Amino acid sequence: MLPNTNPTTTKSWKKLQEHFEAVKDVHMKDLFAADAERANKFTIKWEDFYVDFSKNRITEETLGYLLQLADEVKLKDAIKSQFSGDIINQTEGRAVLHTALRAPKNAEFKVDGEEVMPEIYAVKEKIERFTNDVVSGTLKGYTGKAFTDVVNIGIGGSDLGPAMVVDALQFYKNHLTTHFVSNIDGDHVNEVIKKLDPETTLFVIVSKTFTTQETLSNANTIKEWFLKSANEDAIAEHFVAVSTNIEKVQGFGIDANNIFPMWDWVGGRFSLWSAVGLTISLAVGYEHFDSLLKGANKMDDHFKNEDFDSNIPVVLALLSVWYNNFFNVESEAVIPYSQYLNQFATYLQQGIMESNGKSVDRNGNPIDYQTGTIIWGEPGTNSQHAFFQLIHQGTKLIPADFIGFGKSLHGNQDHQDKLTSNFLAQTEALLNGKTEAEVVAEGTPEAIIPFKIFSGNKPTNTIYINKLSPESLGKLIAMYEHKIFVQGIIWNIFSYDQFGVELGKQLASKILQEFNTSATNEHDSSTQNLLDFYKKLR
Ligand SMILES: O=P(O)(O)OC[C@H]1O[C@H](O)[C@H](O)[C@@H](O)[C@@H]1O
């Protein structure tokens, strides 16, 4: 059981409220000027991570109250509960053990009194063997040719994690070309099919439940297309599946040997560490996949053992609570200064918004404080030329995580220097802004002066990592996973269910019947008109 405390009833919350009134207008520029040690005080150095959170609208007092809040909501107990396999996903009656997937073989993780490491390692070994056979070309397609292409068919957690990681690690990629099919929009699958040769393509169907409409429809469409060139027997050589639902997978016609199991104690959006990451392993090789897991495991140890004041996920979560619940900030940006992390914000959107987008507390009561933040972002420097205007001069306060890597993977120092200068300059600009006096001093015509002033005082975290590698990426992803968990604990919500995605699915299946049969359902007049409009078009 998780601790159960309404955060707004804690002493620290009250103190934070009073403290907020006192510091809300303080400019960070003045805080830096007043304390030469500020940057050092608010920096955590851990392994190859350098996390500078000094450019936040906080003082030591703020951090003190936030840390007290973590204690008052019994965060330590909650962490222990999660790692020991308690049923902390109470609404679905499940443990939450994605951390076990990346733990060493001799670690102890139990679910319902049963050791889970042997099963985890059996699947890992299967992933390793399969990866090696496909990558080396030992395993062949139905006409005896080695595989050249891999198609991941899945959606949500069965797509976003693998797709983001494969993209992020493309520098480490082997010769296999990977594709991702997720959307029910038939144009998605058809555009992918156009690029494929059935003789040399391997299909990985990923679905925890194996009931997801999108995934099954896409898998069936691909199977039909495949069977135009191959016969039924060839399915066993070209289709593999990742799922908890073995019966359904077999029903689809997949060979029992080609099933990579997962478990209900792995949430979809936390599943890339399981066999859901098979496409990652195929794309970059098992060793790199394993390094990704090892990196995550190091972050798990840091999270579990480090004191909260130097615990990266805890501090980041507390800062986010400070803005969300006291500054009433609605959204946070994630800006990676690496094109490789192009899909990172999209990936985090599911993790963060599906987990913490809740309005009922752990007692089932409606909440009267803000929970889940809205996450968005794009890589720098592209985003500088797109939405940075609003971050610098708009009316909304948008705290941002700036993620950067010291070393360029291709060793192009000229580009890396220019990239890094932007990376550093943006957080400096957001901190300091530009005063009227500075604008005047630049000789700006008087009428234009107000438009060129930057208020500054915009908070950022700088997450600076030596180099993008499978291991550092694993650490980074796990860092955000734990941040999500901490925030869920503070907000007293259940972060591991996602009932909010169900209603739309139910209604869609009813509406679908109306297209194909004479069934009619009661709709509001807007929906009815739109439905009629479509019926005329189809
Ligand atoms: O892996 P699957 O069972 O196909 O689920 C795919 C996705 O769909 C669901 O609707 C949930 O919102 C996601 O959390 C999940 O990752």
The ligand as a MOL file (V3000), in Angstrom:
LIG
                    3D

  0  0  0     0  0            999 V3000
M  V30 BEGIN CTAB
M  V30 COUNTS 16 16 0 0 0
M  V30 BEGIN ATOM
M  V30 1 O 0.4410 -2.7220 -25.6120 0
M  V30 2 P -1.0350 -2.5820 -25.7850 0
M  V30 3 O -1.8030 -3.4900 -24.8770 0
M  V30 4 O -1.4150 -2.7760 -27.2300 0
M  V30 5 O -1.4450 -1.1260 -25.3790 0
M  V30 6 C -1.0230 0.0000 -26.0790 0
M  V30 7 C -1.4230 1.2910 -25.3680 0
M  V30 8 O -2.8300 1.4290 -25.4050 0
M  V30 9 C -3.5900 1.7400 -24.2470 0
M  V30 10 O -4.7680 2.3450 -24.6670 0
M  V30 11 C -2.9250 2.6030 -23.2170 0
M  V30 12 O -3.3730 3.9200 -23.2560 0
M  V30 13 C -1.4220 2.6330 -23.3070 0
M  V30 14 O -0.9190 2.7360 -22.0080 0
M  V30 15 C -0.8440 1.4130 -23.9820 0
M  V30 16 O 0.5450 1.5390 -24.0230 0
M  V30 END ATOM
M  V30 BEGIN BOND
M  V30 1 2 1 2
M  V30 2 1 2 3
M  V30 3 1 2 4
M  V30 4 1 2 5
M  V30 5 1 5 6
M  V30 6 1 6 7
M  V30 7 1 7 8
M  V30 8 1 7 15
M  V30 9 1 8 9
M  V30 10 1 9 10
M  V30 11 1 9 11
M  V30 12 1 11 12
M  V30 13 1 11 13
M  V30 14 1 13 14
M  V30 15 1 13 15
M  V30 16 1 15 16
M  V30 END BOND
M  V30 END CTAB
M  END
